[in-house]
Amino acid sequence: MDASTTAPDVVRPRGVGALRQKLMDSGPAALSEAELLAVLLQPGRRGEAVLATSVRLLRRYGGLRPLLGASADELSAERGVGGATLATLRALPELARRYFEASLPVGSAIRSPADTERFLRARLRDLPHELFCCLFLDNRHRVLRFSEMFRGTIDGTSVYPREVVKEALAVNAAAVILAHNHPSGVAEPSQADERITRRLKAALELVDIRLLDHLVIGDASSTSLASRGLV
């Protein structure tokens, strides 16, 4: 297991200044999750070193993703988490999402399926509700618009082909990539996913718009319905 992804078993006294210097000298990859978090959290709780605070929070929640996915009420109830620390912890996931979203700005051409997958996973992976989205492309596969079309509950969402076609025509799209997340974390397409894919493909074909793929985003993976011959 990579030491950079786990909290250290022994907390050695280390001030924020020393951690910053380590980051500048060796690069951010040389720091553990706890050390990176400590750099962001600054002084930490009075009487407790910032690295110790970071280690404690990571252990309490079982890792970085569960920690950053915790609610504001949960975090604010933690010892040593004041307003500034809470704001930082709440801002980090959104900042990361926006960073990866910038990999497919409007007007840029999709270079590979991997680029699309990274973009969609960053946008959809950690949502507590199901979100159905469309990536509209021109005839050179340049991004015209990314639209959040339908939002549902953890049990599913209602998708209306008419609305997808309407949006596609509004931006003069030549092709569409569909995506939605499974809040359960399992990226296996359901029968309902397959049915709506067929319906959307048929509806888009009526107006001469190609459906390139439908990606189901899970926790640690995603599934392409095109790769399974379902598009």
Buried (B, 14 or more C-beta within 10 A) or exposed (E): EEEBEBBBEEBEEBEBEEBEEBBEEEEEEEBBBBBBBBBBBEBBBEEBBBBBBBBBBBBEBEBBEEBBBBEEEEBBEBEBBEEEBBEBBBEBBEEEBEEBBEEBEEEEEBEEBEBBBBBBBBBBBBBEEBBBBBBBBBEEBBBBBBBEBBEBEEEBBEBBBEEBBEBBEEBEBBBBBBBBBBBEEBBEBEEEBBEBBBBBBEBBEEEEBBBBBBBBBBBEEBBBBBEEEBB
